[in-house]
Amino acid sequence: MVSLPFPRRRLYSSPGSRVRRIRFHGTRAVAKQLIGAHAGARFRRELTALTAAAGRDLVPAVLKADSQRNLLIMEYVDVTDGMPPWPEWAEALARLHAVPPAGLPGVTGPSATDLDAFLRLCHTLGAPADRAAEAEFGQVLDVLAAEPAENLVHGDPCLGNVLVGAAGVRFVDFEQAGAGCGLAELAYLRIGFPTCGVPYRLTETEIAEAEAAYLGVRGIRTDTLREHCVGWLIRGDMLVQRRLRGQRDQFARLLTEDWSWGPETARQRLVHRLRVVAGFTDPLPAIAALCGKTADRIEAITSD
């Protein structure tokens, strides 16, 4: 069992953990204890991911782990800068995705249930999907289901989970890490960081530069990047914080309520995603047309 040395100072953390700066064997370190629902499973995910990515200058080193208390002692990272340039973030993300995800569970993608809820929203707003759009959505789900789960994906690679120091970018908070397709997280640049409290909006130039940096590390095909954007769009749970997911149909709620998460409301987040996908006229013309109409309807009810 790990005995925490003192003094210690509380650091910012999510409701599912307690994070403190401590002294460990005479040096600065960080203690993170997972608490609350599924703490044991989240601890195992984080430890497995940190161990897999160790020695690659991507994550803090694990100094000690106590599975009985769901407690990790990690190296302290001196932060010298705030937000990294987008190409630097994308390059580090590509290197993380190149790590084999041995021992991590597969991540869950969009489902037919997610799609049904989204299509009900469109129909209720007066923008029903035609057969062509339904067929394209079916193809999207098939494509995403067939993507190989061969990358270590972070699960929430937002800037709040990035530390920038003299040695570059370090990712932290791997409670949602898993085996998946890295393109799902590269799609954050376009779709607006769907798991993050701050939904960053990038210019076309910034997106192009960041994607080029990612591909400079991982020379892969990005043919399915648009499908991953659609996948994020149709997941209503991506309109609320993690602790609220899996509890209700957020698209149905959106019809009568608009709530804030960070600097934007749920309707603003959804409209941005709809406008992004509305631009995918090739190769998804029917989906693009539907998304453009649905965005117009949401903006109309919001302005009433």
C-alpha positions as CSV (number, residue, x, y, z in Angstrom):
1,M,0.0,0.0,0.0
2,V,1.2,3.5,-0.8
3,S,1.7,5.9,2.1
4,L,1.3,9.5,0.9
5,P,4.1,11.8,2.1
6,F,3.3,15.3,3.1
7,P,3.0,18.3,2.5
8,R,0.4,18.0,-0.3
9,R,-1.5,20.5,-2.3
10,R,-4.9,19.9,-3.9
11,L,-4.9,20.4,-7.7
12,Y,-7.8,20.8,-10.1
13,S,-9.6,17.6,-11.0
14,S,-12.9,16.2,-12.2
15,P,-15.5,15.0,-9.7
16,G,-14.4,11.5,-10.3
17,S,-10.9,11.9,-8.8
18,R,-8.8,13.7,-6.2
19,V,-5.5,15.0,-7.4
20,R,-2.8,16.4,-5.2
21,R,0.8,17.6,-5.6
22,I,3.0,15.8,-3.1
23,R,6.6,14.9,-2.2
24,F,7.5,11.4,-3.0
25,H,10.9,10.1,-1.9
26,G,12.1,13.7,-1.8
27,T,10.9,14.8,-5.2
28,R,7.7,16.5,-6.4
29,A,5.0,14.2,-7.7
30,V,1.3,14.0,-8.3
31,A,-1.1,11.7,-6.5
32,K,-4.3,10.8,-8.2
33,Q,-7.0,8.8,-6.5
34,L,-10.1,7.6,-8.5
35,I,-13.3,7.9,-6.6
36,G,-17.0,7.4,-7.2
37,A,-18.8,5.2,-9.8
38,H,-16.7,2.6,-11.6
39,A,-13.5,3.9,-9.9
40,G,-11.8,0.6,-10.1
41,A,-12.4,0.2,-13.8
42,R,-11.3,3.8,-14.5
43,F,-8.1,3.2,-12.4
44,R,-7.3,0.1,-14.4
45,R,-7.8,1.9,-17.7
46,E,-5.6,4.8,-16.7
47,L,-2.8,2.6,-15.3
48,T,-2.9,0.3,-18.4
49,A,-2.7,3.3,-20.8
50,L,0.0,5.1,-18.9
51,T,2.0,1.8,-18.8
52,A,1.5,1.2,-22.5
53,A,2.7,4.7,-23.4
54,A,5.6,4.8,-20.9
55,G,9.0,5.9,-22.2
56,R,7.7,7.7,-25.3
57,D,7.7,11.3,-23.8
58,L,3.9,11.4,-24.1
59,V,2.7,10.8,-20.5
60,P,3.9,11.2,-16.9
61,A,5.8,8.2,-15.6
62,V,4.0,6.1,-13.0
63,L,6.0,6.0,-9.8
64,K,3.7,3.8,-7.7
65,A,0.3,2.3,-8.1
66,D,-2.0,1.1,-5.3
67,S,-5.0,-0.9,-6.7
68,Q,-6.6,-1.3,-3.3
69,R,-7.1,2.4,-3.1
70,N,-7.3,3.2,-6.8
71,L,-4.3,5.5,-6.3
72,L,-1.6,6.5,-8.8
73,I,1.6,8.3,-7.9
74,M,3.0,10.0,-11.1
75,E,5.9,12.2,-11.9
76,Y,5.3,16.0,-11.7
77,V,5.4,17.8,-15.0
78,D,6.7,21.3,-15.0
79,V,4.3,23.4,-17.1
80,T,6.1,26.1,-19.0
81,D,3.4,27.0,-21.6
82,G,-0.4,27.1,-21.8
83,M,-2.2,25.9,-24.9
84,P,0.0,24.2,-27.4
85,P,-0.1,25.1,-31.1
86,W,-2.6,22.9,-32.9
87,P,0.1,21.1,-35.0
88,E,2.0,20.3,-31.8
89,W,-1.2,18.9,-30.2
90,A,-2.0,16.9,-33.4
91,E,1.6,15.5,-33.7
92,A,1.6,14.3,-30.1
93,L,-1.9,12.8,-30.6
94,A,-0.6,10.9,-33.6
95,R,2.3,9.5,-31.6
96,L,-0.2,8.4,-28.8
97,H,-2.3,6.7,-31.4
98,A,0.7,4.8,-32.7
99,V,1.0,3.0,-29.3
100,P,-0.4,-0.5,-29.3
101,P,-3.5,-0.6,-27.0
102,A,-2.6,-4.0,-25.4
103,G,-4.9,-4.7,-22.4
104,L,-7.3,-1.8,-23.0
105,P,-11.0,-2.5,-23.7
106,G,-12.5,-1.4,-27.0
107,V,-14.2,2.0,-27.1
108,T,-17.9,2.3,-27.9
109,G,-18.9,4.1,-31.1
110,P,-22.2,5.4,-32.3
111,S,-25.1,2.9,-32.4
112,A,-28.4,2.4,-34.2
113,T,-30.1,3.7,-31.1
114,D,-28.1,7.0,-31.4
115,L,-29.1,7.3,-35.0
116,D,-32.8,6.7,-34.3
117,A,-32.8,9.5,-31.6
118,F,-31.1,11.9,-34.1
119,L,-33.5,11.1,-36.9
120,R,-36.5,11.6,-34.5
121,L,-35.1,15.0,-33.7
122,C,-34.9,15.9,-37.4
123,H,-38.4,14.6,-38.0
124,T,-39.9,16.5,-35.1
125,L,-38.2,19.7,-36.3
126,G,-39.8,19.3,-39.7
127,A,-36.7,18.0,-41.5
128,P,-37.4,14.3,-41.9
129,A,-34.7,12.1,-43.4
130,D,-35.5,10.7,-46.9
131,R,-34.5,7.2,-48.0
132,A,-31.2,8.4,-49.5
133,A,-30.2,10.0,-46.2
134,E,-31.2,6.9,-44.2
135,A,-29.2,4.7,-46.6
136,E,-26.1,7.0,-46.2
137,F,-26.4,6.9,-42.4
138,G,-26.5,3.1,-42.5
139,Q,-23.4,3.1,-44.6
140,V,-21.7,5.4,-42.1
141,L,-22.5,3.1,-39.2
142,D,-21.2,0.1,-41.2
143,V,-17.9,1.9,-42.0
144,L,-17.3,2.9,-38.4
145,A,-18.1,-0.6,-37.1
146,A,-15.5,-2.0,-39.5
147,E,-12.7,0.4,-38.4
148,P,-9.9,-1.6,-36.8
149,A,-9.4,-0.9,-33.1
150,E,-5.6,-0.9,-33.2
151,N,-4.8,2.5,-31.7
152,L,-4.5,3.7,-28.1
153,V,-7.2,6.4,-28.0
154,H,-7.3,8.8,-25.1
155,G,-11.0,9.2,-24.8
156,D,-11.0,12.9,-23.9
157,P,-7.9,14.5,-25.6
158,C,-8.9,18.1,-24.7
159,L,-6.5,20.8,-23.9
160,G,-7.5,20.6,-20.3
161,N,-5.9,17.1,-20.3
162,V,-2.7,18.4,-22.0
163,L,0.4,19.6,-20.1
164,V,3.0,21.6,-22.1
165,G,6.5,21.7,-20.6
166,A,10.1,22.0,-21.7
167,A,10.0,18.4,-23.1
168,G,6.8,19.0,-25.1
169,V,3.2,17.8,-24.8
170,R,2.2,15.3,-22.1
171,F,-1.3,13.8,-22.0
172,V,-3.0,13.1,-18.6
173,D,-6.4,11.8,-17.4
174,F,-6.7,8.4,-19.2
175,E,-9.8,7.2,-17.4
176,Q,-11.6,6.8,-20.7
177,A,-8.7,5.4,-22.7
178,G,-9.3,2.4,-24.9
179,A,-8.6,0.5,-28.1
180,G,-10.1,2.3,-31.0
181,C,-9.5,4.2,-34.3
182,G,-7.3,7.3,-34.0
183,L,-9.3,9.1,-36.7
184,A,-12.2,9.4,-34.3
185,E,-10.0,11.8,-32.2
186,L,-8.4,13.5,-35.2
187,A,-12.0,14.4,-36.1
188,Y,-12.1,16.6,-33.0
189,L,-10.4,19.3,-35.1
190,R,-13.4,19.6,-37.5
191,I,-16.4,18.6,-35.3
192,G,-15.5,20.9,-32.4
193,F,-14.1,18.7,-29.5
194,P,-17.3,16.9,-28.6
195,T,-16.1,15.6,-25.2
196,C,-14.7,18.9,-24.0
197,G,-16.1,21.7,-21.9
198,V,-14.5,24.1,-24.3
199,P,-15.7,23.4,-27.9
200,Y,-12.7,24.9,-29.8
201,R,-13.6,26.3,-33.2
202,L,-10.6,26.2,-35.6
203,T,-10.2,27.9,-38.9
204,E,-9.8,25.9,-42.1
205,T,-6.1,26.9,-42.1
206,E,-5.6,25.7,-38.6
207,I,-7.4,22.4,-39.3
208,A,-5.3,21.8,-42.4
209,E,-2.0,22.5,-40.6
210,A,-2.9,20.3,-37.6
211,E,-4.1,17.4,-39.9
212,A,-0.9,17.7,-41.9
213,A,1.1,17.4,-38.7
214,Y,-0.8,14.3,-37.6
215,L,-0.3,12.7,-41.0
216,G,3.4,13.6,-40.9
217,V,3.7,11.1,-38.0
218,R,1.1,8.6,-39.1
219,G,1.1,8.2,-42.9
220,I,-2.4,6.8,-43.1
221,R,-5.4,7.2,-45.2
222,T,-8.1,9.6,-43.9
223,D,-11.0,8.5,-46.1
224,T,-13.3,7.8,-43.2
225,L,-12.6,11.1,-41.3
226,R,-16.0,12.5,-42.5
227,E,-17.8,9.3,-41.2
228,H,-16.2,9.9,-37.8
229,C,-17.5,13.5,-37.8
230,V,-21.0,12.1,-38.5
231,G,-20.5,9.6,-35.7
232,W,-19.9,12.4,-33.2
233,L,-22.9,14.3,-34.6
234,I,-25.5,11.6,-34.0
235,R,-24.4,10.9,-30.4
236,G,-26.8,12.9,-28.2
237,D,-24.7,12.1,-25.1
238,M,-22.0,14.3,-26.6
239,L,-24.1,17.4,-25.7
240,V,-23.6,16.8,-21.9
241,Q,-20.8,16.2,-19.5
242,R,-19.5,12.7,-18.9
243,R,-21.4,12.2,-15.6
244,L,-24.7,12.9,-17.3
245,R,-24.3,10.5,-20.2
246,G,-26.4,7.4,-20.6
247,Q,-29.3,8.7,-18.7
248,R,-31.8,10.2,-21.2
249,D,-32.4,11.1,-24.8
250,Q,-30.6,14.4,-25.0
251,F,-31.9,15.2,-28.5
252,A,-35.5,14.9,-27.2
253,R,-34.6,17.2,-24.4
254,L,-33.1,19.7,-26.8
255,L,-36.5,20.4,-28.4
256,T,-37.8,22.1,-25.2
257,E,-34.6,23.1,-23.4
258,D,-31.3,24.6,-24.2
259,W,-28.6,24.2,-21.5
260,S,-25.1,25.5,-21.1
261,W,-21.9,23.4,-21.0
262,G,-18.9,25.6,-20.9
263,P,-19.0,28.7,-23.1
264,E,-21.7,27.4,-25.4
265,T,-25.2,26.0,-25.2
266,A,-26.2,22.5,-26.4
267,R,-28.0,23.9,-29.4
268,Q,-25.0,26.0,-30.4
269,R,-22.8,22.9,-30.1
270,L,-25.2,20.8,-32.2
271,V,-25.6,23.5,-34.9
272,H,-21.9,23.7,-35.3
273,R,-21.7,20.0,-35.8
274,L,-24.6,20.0,-38.2
275,R,-23.0,22.8,-40.3
276,V,-19.7,20.9,-40.5
277,V,-21.5,17.7,-41.7
278,A,-23.6,19.8,-44.1
279,G,-20.4,20.7,-45.9
280,F,-19.8,17.0,-46.7
281,T,-21.7,17.1,-50.0
282,D,-19.2,14.7,-51.4
283,P,-19.5,11.8,-50.6
284,L,-22.6,12.2,-48.3
285,P,-25.0,14.5,-50.2
286,A,-28.2,13.4,-48.6
287,I,-26.9,13.6,-45.1
288,A,-25.4,17.0,-45.9
289,A,-28.7,18.3,-47.1
290,L,-30.6,16.9,-44.1
291,C,-28.0,18.5,-41.7
292,G,-28.3,21.9,-43.3
293,K,-32.1,21.9,-43.0
294,T,-32.0,20.7,-39.4
295,A,-29.5,23.4,-38.4
296,D,-31.8,26.0,-39.9
297,R,-34.7,24.6,-37.9
298,I,-32.8,24.7,-34.6
299,E,-31.7,28.2,-35.2
300,A,-35.3,29.2,-35.9
301,I,-36.7,27.7,-32.7
302,T,-33.8,29.3,-30.7
303,S,-34.5,32.7,-32.1
304,D,-38.3,32.5,-31.4
